[in-house]
């Protein structure tokens, strides 16, 4: 990623805090280290509590991420990179539906300055409910 793209992503991150649905932390191995639902919408739509996802691989929640080796390798490289990035992903919800998340992730460092992963904001962009969810409405 070039410097201009990274700078733009960092500016977007700072400007777009309003409307954030979740905060997430992902370590260099792709494991979720924290997840905070900021809005009730996030919990209602995503359906998982923090304790249900901590320590799990982020790719396990991304639709199609583990279905072939190329996708798994792509996400592995992305989470191990020391760059800020913006992404859109189809994420599986607890009830079997899916949601499109827009993410702004920036590198995290420990006290010694060592890269430890990413933290960022998640915005719910589109919700696709299961047919069974719609049947009772």
RABELLIN-V311930 format. One record per pair of residues at least 24 apart in sequence whose ideal C-beta (glycine too) atoms are under 6 Angstrom apart, sorted by the first residue. I is the first residue (numbers start at 1). J is the second residue. D is the distance in Angstrom with one decimal. If there is no record, write none. Layout:
I J D
I J D
This chain:
1 83 4.7
6 83 5.6
6 84 5.1
9 84 4.4
9 86 5.1
10 84 5.2
13 104 4.1
13 106 5.9
20 121 4.3
21 122 5.8
21 123 5.7
21 124 4.8
22 122 4.0
24 120 5.9
24 122 5.7
25 119 4.6
26 58 5.1
26 79 5.6
26 117 5.3
26 118 5.1
27 117 3.8
28 80 5.2
28 117 5.1
30 57 5.2
30 58 5.2
30 79 4.3
31 55 5.8
32 56 5.7
32 58 5.5
45 99 5.5
45 124 5.7
45 127 5.5
46 93 5.7
47 93 5.1
47 94 3.1
47 95 5.6
48 94 5.2
61 91 5.2
61 92 5.5
62 89 5.0
62 91 5.9
63 90 3.9
63 92 5.7
63 98 5.6
82 107 5.3
82 115 4.9
96 130 5.3
97 128 5.6
97 129 5.1
97 130 4.7
98 128 5.0
99 124 5.6
99 127 5.1
100 125 4.4
100 126 4.2
